[in-house]
């Protein structure tokens, strides 16, 4: 019987993008002599020790991921940036393949991979997705912990929620399961803000650097402007003033994005809604100027705001008390 052509064997090769472990080959009836013959003939080749590509030519991304996770052994799962790539949290492909294995296991170094260890990997691994990978919530919390800064950590949280891959409540539940977490308090605040409609680190910076310290009222986040011919969603809406504040996190948008922004701004203008747009540099480097401009536009549109200085050096003058006047 030619065991190599059985339906189960073919299904396994299809599932694993043509990658097979030596143990799997033996379980499907191949012996050491057959395996070595296929390797010598070039029909198979070793990708890692004991892990083989059953085809010629380069490895696809799926094949490379399967090879790494099979080499890492039982209980291993793709994690961190590699899981984020597969789950759609990021569109960037990770240069190194990130894997997490059970805490007590110490596999040999795997070429092109970074191995993490966790006592929770069994619970953190998605129950059905293949190749094995950590769940969206676990992946997001992992990424916050490997981030270089708190802003970067928050950005991972907002990406996962804005992409509708998870919710603030689910992420908070995952956070609560971790006994040791960097920036726990800050991440909890970010999750609360995400639950109220803040969708990016730039929007969070707008709230904390522009609105709150200068006394601006809280805008409605991710608001739907139904007054225009085509309903639109905007970052921040000050409804009383008919003012929209849009935050452009990227330095440049593609031409289609710019056209879409222009059509939306034009629709709003026709409906009597004014739009102000600010970049990352505006919000992070000139928050006082942004607050002052927003307040001036609100005042001109019949919704004056009594601004306050955020610090002693803030260019916004302090309000004098009635007694002093």
Secondary structure, 3 states (H helix, E strand, C coil): CCHHHCHHHHHHHHHCCCEEEHHHHHHCCCCHHHHHHHHHHCCCEEEECCEEECCCCCCCHHHHHHHHHHHHCCCCEECHHHHHHHHCCCCCCCCCEEEEEECCCCCCCCCCEEEEEECCHHHHECCCCCCCEECHHHHHHHHHHHCCCHHHHHHHHHHHHHCCCCCHHHHHHHHHCCCCCCCHHHHHHHHHHHHCCCCCHHHHHHHHHHHHHHCCCCCEEEEEECCCCCCEEEEEEEHHHCEEEEEECCCCCCHHHHHHHHHHHHHHHHCCCEEEEEEHHHHHHCHHHHHHHHHHHHHHCCCCCCCCCCCCCCCCCCCCCCCCC
